Amino acid sequence: MIIKVLDTTLRDGEQTPGVSLTPLEKLRIAVKLDEIGVDYIEAGSAITSEGERDSIKEITKQGFDAEILSFSRPLTVDIDYCLECDVDAVNLVVPTSDLHISDKLNTTRDNLIDLSNSAIDYCKDHGLIVEVSAEDASRSDFDFLKSVFSNAIDHDADRLCVCDTVGILTPDSSFELFDKLNGLKAPISCHCHNDFGLAVANTLSAIKGGASEIHTTINGIGERAGNTSFEECIVSIDRLLPEFSTNIKINEIYDISKLVARSTGVYIQPNKAIVGENAFAHESGIHSDGIIKNSATYEPMTPELVGRKRKFIIGKHMGTHGLNNRLKEWGLNVDDVQLKQICDDIKDLADKGKTVTDVDLQVIADNVLQINHEDRIKLDELTIVSGNKVMPTASVKITVDEEEILNAGVGLGPVDAAINSLKSLDIFKDIDLIEYHVDAITGGTDAFIDVIIKLQKGDKVVSARGTEADIINASVKAYIAGVNRLLRD
Ligand code: MN
């Protein structure tokens, strides 16, 4: 059975504290949601603002395959704005718990049903598809919830949705709730929140209980602890619930996850399922060895399934198999004695509590293999001007292949200015800085600063570090070390 997917990244997801998307960012995400096969896209809440309406209009203009919805309260003023945006459908949100009805809306159950019914009538009269979402349904009196739904069906609502607004369902109670609602003459959807970390589990249980549609957000962003995460839920349905499937192109999941992380500035925790940095990374020797022999030993799915690649991490748990694999990728052939020496040196560094970067590994391997490699770029001088009344400005003198080059740059801060003063030079073009981490090694303002960066050139990614008392020097050192590593191949 095919489960329909309503993605609400652009509505509930945008309600993530601190997140606000521009119309262009919203459009880019909507394009990708449509491409990846989302059935229904909740594009926003038309009543919110002029800018929000512009975003929704831009999306409805595109002629996507997906149905486009706007959030709406059961009020004509809201619905009129939805109509102005030319959406296909509305997500008509009707609070059904007594807490919401009395404390939030200061009204009565009877009144609420009247409100809901006339709003549905108004929508249907204007040609809108209507999904009636019972807000706080999981804390509502069951008989009343059921009567709101029956009334909605009598007024030709197209779909119904049970919202676990504050995320208090468990997999068991979610199953029971949806099972009890079976038999209503409209498709039922499930909208879960992740306050107890159970949103995906509850959504899967809802499907088993009879839900035929699910609400998700990319990366699980949303209010408080967020919503049901799209990528986790879709892949779980595909891999773990054999009797169900979705229309989603699973191998594009990683792309859309990165797009949403970049646009919202809400970055993904490394250990997040499916899309986290470590989801397909292996460091331990035993695991890497197993993976190389047969990836099923320590992976429940291949990384390619979700559009990713496997990674072997260099560190103290690493074994010689994983290490040899990495060295081979770099075109380095080593004998057993050399391999053991490189492995020991890496473990020494890791035992000091250091992350081992690609540049660290290169330096260690060069030493063991007695390779003398001249770096193409050398930093000669770096000067920074920064303060509260000047635009941070950097000037650099570097030597590239024996040639001295002077350049300058400005930036939002002194590190940004320093990196910009390099980036505009020819030799740095095509190289992107994709990650930048700063750690103070000791506690005070005189601490040593450890900067670890990741750089990308084409499909090649390297990590590099700089450790200095001065954060700008540390950053520039890491940057130049990483670029030198990339230029070596
Ligand atoms: Mn919600």
Residues whose N, C-alpha, C, O or C-beta is under 5 A from the ligand:
A	BS01	MN	D12
